[in-house]
Structures are given as structure tokens and as C-alpha cells.
Amino acid sequence: MIAIRSLAFNALFYVNTTILAILGLPTLLMKRGAVLELSRIWARSSLWLLDKVCGTRVEFRGVENLPKGACVIAAKHQSALETFALTTQMNDFTFVLKRELLAIPMFGWYLKGAEQIAIDRARRGQALADLTRQVTQAIAEGRQVFIFPEGTRTAAGAAPSYKSGVAHLCAATGAICVPVALNSGLFWPRRGMLRRPGRVIIEFLPPIPADPDKQRFMRLLESRIETATARLIAAALTADPTLEAALARQPDPAAG
């Protein structure tokens, strides 16, 4: 039954995405806010479909920790779900993403129209300078900048690997950082098409001020996100032990 519902949701998700992308083309001729509003409509409708078809509901906690103005939001990244679910809580957001995404037909047009921050990772040393410049501008405009500190999706339960870029950005701009913990990977795996029923929790944690000591900042950020994420995963597993099948398989220290 889960497989059938997942198949139905995935089909409806792409149909919904395609219809909104076509109907929303006029927003590309408007200001950034029109494209952002279209993205929120897409996100809300996708979450509605996920709930009604798969029985997977997303709950946001700690929204009182979100400032009204500019900030950097550093989120745990376990699935594609949070990339659109998080946008429903923001009024003027921008994601840090790889430049290659701008080349995707239609999708890339919307990323440009929404003025998202794209970086060319192949440029290495120059990439950080370009990123800092763009984030500084976004913060000055009062926007919320999303960044995934691990740089890529990691399966629920997998060992974390945080990059220090977020510490540099906060120190350079003086922006506060709002950590985000979640358990989405249990319900929407990093790979695969299954969408498991249950309650996905996305939790905004207390903000962390910018700190010139980047190592200290990263230790605090990783500790807060990983501790809260472990708590959310444990609570989900207690409510539904079958979700354990979605956890990353850890190597056996006794093996080999």
C-alpha cells in the first residue's frame, strides 16, 4: 500500500509542478516577490498532496526562533522535502545552490527569477568570495539565506560532515544563524521513491550569533543540530519502529 500511495503521490507531484510552472510563467516578467509567492504555492500544494495521498504530514516547531528580518538559516539536509517545505515559513528567502541548476530548462528560469544564490564550485577559491558577496547583498536586503552546512543530503542516522562555509558567511555579514533540525529522511529517503506515512518534524532552534572564532561557531552549530536531530529521529522511531528501515546502515566496528 505504501508503494502504491508513493507512486500516486510522485505522479501527482510532477503533474502539479508542471502545471504551476507553465501557469506561472508570467511571474518571470514581474518582481522577485511574485516568483517567491509562486514557489510557496507550489510548496504548500505539494505538502497538501503528501499529507492526503501518503499520510505524511509536516509539522514546524520553534517558529518563534525565526527573526522577522535577515538571517542565515543552517538546516540539516536529509531529503528533497525540506528544500521546498522550508520556504513556506519565509517571506523573502534565497537558497545557496550550485550554478549547474540554473541550466535546467524552466526550473533554472525560476531560480534566476527568484534571485537565488548560485555558486560555481569548480572555481574553488573564487567561489567563496563570490558567495560572500552575494550573501552580504541578500542580508543587506533583509532576506533569509538558506544554506545546508553539510553541502549535500545525508541519510537519517548517517555520520555528519559539516563544512565551515556557514561560519565564514555569518562572521563576514554579522548575521545571526538559525539552526534547523529535522527527521525528514525517515519518511522521504535521500534515494528511492517511497514516501512513508507519519509526522515529519522540522524544528527551528535558538539562533546563534556570528562569531569570529569559526571553529567554536561550527562546534556549537553542529552540536545543536545533531543533538536535536537525534532527538527527533528517536521520537519518530518510538512512535513507529518500522521507520528504522530508513536509517543509514552504520559499519560494524567488529567487522573486518
QUISULBEL-V685869 format. One record per residue. N is the residue number from 0. D_CENTER is the distance of its C-alpha to the mean C-alpha in Angstrom with 1 decimal. Layout:
N & D_CENTER
N & D_CENTER
This chain:
0 & 28.0
1 & 24.3
2 & 24.7
3 & 26.4
4 & 23.8
5 & 21.0
6 & 23.0
7 & 23.7
8 & 20.1
9 & 19.0
10 & 22.1
11 & 21.5
12 & 17.8
13 & 19.1
14 & 22.1
15 & 20.2
16 & 18.0
17 & 21.2
18 & 23.2
19 & 20.8
20 & 20.4
21 & 24.2
22 & 25.1
23 & 22.7
24 & 24.3
25 & 26.4
26 & 23.4
27 & 23.3
28 & 26.6
29 & 25.5
30 & 23.7
31 & 20.0
32 & 19.7
33 & 20.9
34 & 18.2
35 & 15.5
36 & 17.4
37 & 17.6
38 & 13.9
39 & 13.8
40 & 16.8
41 & 15.2
42 & 12.2
43 & 14.8
44 & 17.2
45 & 14.9
46 & 14.1
47 & 17.9
48 & 18.8
49 & 16.8
50 & 18.7
51 & 22.0
52 & 22.2
53 & 20.5
54 & 20.9
55 & 17.2
56 & 16.4
57 & 13.2
58 & 14.4
59 & 13.0
60 & 14.9
61 & 15.8
62 & 15.2
63 & 18.4
64 & 16.8
65 & 15.1
66 & 17.6
67 & 19.0
68 & 18.8
69 & 17.1
70 & 14.8
71 & 12.3
72 & 9.1
73 & 8.4
74 & 5.8
75 & 7.0
76 & 5.7
77 & 8.3
78 & 7.9
79 & 7.3
80 & 7.3
81 & 4.1
82 & 3.7
83 & 6.9
84 & 7.5
85 & 6.2
86 & 8.5
87 & 11.4
88 & 11.7
89 & 12.2
90 & 15.4
91 & 15.0
92 & 11.7
93 & 11.0
94 & 8.5
95 & 10.1
96 & 10.7
97 & 13.8
98 & 16.9
99 & 17.8
100 & 15.4
101 & 17.7
102 & 20.5
103 & 19.3
104 & 21.8
105 & 20.8
106 & 17.0
107 & 17.7
108 & 19.9
109 & 17.3
110 & 15.0
111 & 18.2
112 & 19.3
113 & 16.2
114 & 16.9
115 & 13.6
116 & 14.1
117 & 15.2
118 & 16.8
119 & 19.4
120 & 18.9
121 & 22.5
122 & 24.0
123 & 22.9
124 & 24.8
125 & 24.5
126 & 20.8
127 & 20.2
128 & 22.8
129 & 21.3
130 & 17.8
131 & 19.5
132 & 21.6
133 & 18.9
134 & 16.8
135 & 20.1
136 & 20.9
137 & 17.7
138 & 18.3
139 & 21.9
140 & 21.1
141 & 19.3
142 & 15.8
143 & 12.5
144 & 10.9
145 & 7.2
146 & 7.5
147 & 6.6
148 & 10.2
149 & 11.0
150 & 10.6
151 & 10.0
152 & 9.2
153 & 11.8
154 & 13.6
155 & 14.1
156 & 17.0
157 & 16.9
158 & 18.0
159 & 15.4
160 & 15.9
161 & 14.6
162 & 15.5
163 & 17.3
164 & 16.0
165 & 14.2
166 & 17.6
167 & 19.4
168 & 17.4
169 & 18.0
170 & 21.5
171 & 22.2
172 & 21.1
173 & 21.9
174 & 18.7
175 & 17.6
176 & 14.4
177 & 12.6
178 & 11.2
179 & 8.8
180 & 10.1
181 & 9.7
182 & 11.8
183 & 10.1
184 & 11.7
185 & 15.0
186 & 14.8
187 & 12.8
188 & 13.8
189 & 12.4
190 & 15.7
191 & 18.0
192 & 18.4
193 & 19.0
194 & 17.2
195 & 18.8
196 & 19.9
197 & 19.1
198 & 16.9
199 & 13.2
200 & 12.7
201 & 9.8
202 & 11.7
203 & 11.9
204 & 14.4
205 & 17.3
206 & 16.9
207 & 18.2
208 & 20.6
209 & 20.8
210 & 23.1
211 & 25.3
212 & 25.4
213 & 22.3
214 & 23.0
215 & 23.5
216 & 20.3
217 & 18.3
218 & 20.4
219 & 19.6
220 & 15.8
221 & 15.7
222 & 18.3
223 & 16.6
224 & 13.2
225 & 15.1
226 & 17.8
227 & 15.8
228 & 13.8
229 & 17.3
230 & 18.7
231 & 16.3
232 & 16.9
233 & 20.6
234 & 20.9
235 & 19.4
236 & 21.9
237 & 24.7
238 & 24.2
239 & 24.0
240 & 25.2
241 & 24.8
242 & 21.0
243 & 22.2
244 & 22.6
245 & 18.8
246 & 18.9
247 & 19.1
248 & 22.8
249 & 23.8
250 & 26.9
251 & 30.2
252 & 31.7
253 & 35.1
254 & 34.7
255 & 36.3
